[in-house]
Amino acid sequence: MSLLVCIATELEGGLLRERLAASNDTVVLCTGVGAVNAAHAVTMAIGTQRPDGIVVCGVGGAYPGSGLGVGDVACAADECYGDLGAATPTGFLDMKALGFPLVRGTVPIYNDLPMQLWPVERRVRFVTVNTCTGTDHAARAIEARTGGAVENMEGAAVAHVAHLHGIPVGEVRGISNMVTNRDTGAWRLNEAALAAQHGVLDLVEAHRHRLEPAQQP
């Protein structure tokens, strides 16, 4: 399987570039931050690389009730566009409530995007937002509304494009901070980025091991 590994910033991919520099089956792509950059970069890469699978690798924040802590690593059981919809006096309406599927097919996809690749054992729901949450009140509101555990800015966009092209997709993130009142002094970006990259490297190694020919007795 040829694999496209998407990172939003070079901070999130240094170890991958070092370990996979000689790889002929894995490409590391720096997309830039945010949903539009991610979607554009992945679309262009699909046209040239034709990957068999796509994995997002990076850092993320954990919501207060997620059970995750700084330094933990988890992969997305599914991804969710956390703020794509409409605000109303009676509450938030997602794309299903508005009647607009994001991916049409036998089973239409709205805000929630299924994943097919799981680089690490722990699976939780990821939430993609355009504005990083910086208050405890807002964090608990998004967590309650989406049922999400990990917040990020690119995952749902990459998964969206992958679904449009029929390519299996996954996402792994190291937890750099708790999503609460914004305090960058408490963030652990480097540690979280390394934890996520080790998860992707384990996935790559496991796949290569499956492809090795059986040893003759």
Secondary structure, DSSP 8 states (H G I E B T S, - for coil): --EEEEESSGGGTHHHHHHTTT-SSEEEEE--SSHHHHHHHHHHHHHHH--SEEEEEEEEEE-TTSS--TT-EEEEEEEEESS-EEEETTEEEEHHHHT--SB-SSS-B-SEEE--B-SSS-EEEEEE-SS---SHHHHHHHHHHH--SEEESSHHHHHHHHHHHT--EEEEEEEEEESSS--GGG--HHHHHHHHHHHHHHHHHHHHHHHS-----
